[in-house]
Amino acid sequence: MNPAPTTFEAKHKQLKAGRGSFLDKASDRARNYLHQHGQGPPQR
């Protein structure tokens, strides 16, 4: 009888499943933000 997974556990599973794409999106967002604010070129 499993308890329903907490949101933390669910998120952790999601992260493990799509870690690459999640990190890519996060770094892309950071790069775009820095680029928009003149802190450096986007590394694409």
Summary of the structure (lengths in Angstrom):
residues: 44
radius of gyration: 15.8
end to end distance: 47.5
largest distance: 53.6
contacts: 73
relative contact order: 0.10
helix: 66%
strand: 0%
